[in-house]
């Protein structure tokens, strides 16, 4: 099984990257974030032409998530259980005993903003959501743009960046609280101490990707019953060097038979 995650920063602007990648790599599941398109404008036909089914929720120029898969899911949950529902930030789909949870976690803007408090609350709400709908022993993959760089090796300049809404002790604790429910960082399982591996390169920083001035905020996590069968997890850096790229990089993981 192969699963990938990609913050496309507008799906209609990145089809020239996504569709060829799908054709070449043929993942079983591709989780997309920041699709930034209303549901009726999503280019689902292009994915169907490659043999993929799409479930999605989005609005014009705002957030948006989708799961592209080879098979149709048996069950789909959009959004969290309480208000604000945030249906365009989380989809959970079940495929033959495998749950795929795709999230676009709020970024937080600045530490003194209401958006940051909302981000921390969002993680707490996600924990309750998991406790209600799933069990840690289930086969679950949780992935997406989680807007957390969990360790110093996940940012290019940890001393300067410390305190950012995606890199500070409060966010680490909020993220760690969910991981403790039963998730393993699949990338770190295969690259336990490797620095300089990033999935986000800010457009505003001159030649950020070329100078490797990045952040690892896009993640693939799995419960123990699944993570133990992971064969690889990698960041596909060339997707950041294409024409008109997203500011994020595609991340993918492979799992063996189990």
Secondary structure, 3 states (H helix, E strand, C coil): CEEEEEECCCHHHHHHHHHHHHHHHCCCEEEEECCCCCHHHCCHHHHHCCCCEEEEEEECCEEEEEEEECCCCCEEEECCCCCCCCCCCEEEEEECCEEEEEEECCCCCCCCCHHHHHHHHHHHHHHHHHHHHCCCCCEEEEEEECCCCCCHHHECCHHHHCCECCECHHHHHHHHHHHHHHEEEHHHHHCCCCCCCCCECCCCCCCCCCCCCCECCEEEEEEHHHHCCEEEEEEEHHHHCCCCCCCECEEEEEECCC
